[in-house]
Amino acid sequence: MVRAARSRLSPEQSVSVKIRIHKDLDQTIRWVKEVEAAGMTFITVLGRLRSQRSSTAPDYAAIKELRKHISVPLVANGDAYILAGVHRIAELTDADGVMAARGILENPTLFAGYYITPAEAVRRFLGYAIRCPISLPLVLHHISEMTARMDGMGKRERRRLMECRDLVELIDYVEEKWGLDEGRVELDDVGG
């Protein structure tokens, strides 16, 4: 697959691979060398086995061992939730970069150095969701994740948020909870 992608793209275009580690790290090393030889330009490594859930701590030592056998840039993945954690993962793995998946969903301002998503980011996301429509359940899921660690967002408030039946109710909820100050979302934007 990497070879096929590489053959169809210009040399300036990137072909990346994201993998999990194998319980036999030597097998992972052999595979990584093979895809690198096929033309991979960078690799993202999640330090968990395929069978492991996110509740299992990533094996950063395994990622660091892989780093020794790879000449392309390596991005470490697994449990990046705060900027200090991102720096720690980079240090522990000797990675060229760090990917945040669930961490960036919870806090899209993580790489800007915010520990908790600021209300302005929630308002901006809501504005984007109105202008470039996505399904209400997806909008609710994202806002629920983004606000989970904000002050006053206990079970009751989270339930209230998830009970919003349409974007107008959600806008009202966000306005009541955090205001809509800058970049005010107008009802005209949602057809109301």
Secondary structure, 3 states (H helix, E strand, C coil): CHHHHHHHCCCCCCCEEEEECCCCHHHHHHHHHHHHHCCCCEEEEECCCCCCCCCCCCCHHHHHHHHCCCCCCEEEECCCCCHHHHHHHHHHHCCCEEECCHHHHHCCCHHHCCCCCCHHHHHHHHHHHHHCCCCHHHHHHHHHHHHCCCCCCCHHHHHHHHCCCCHHHHHHHHHHHHCCCCCCCCHHHHCC
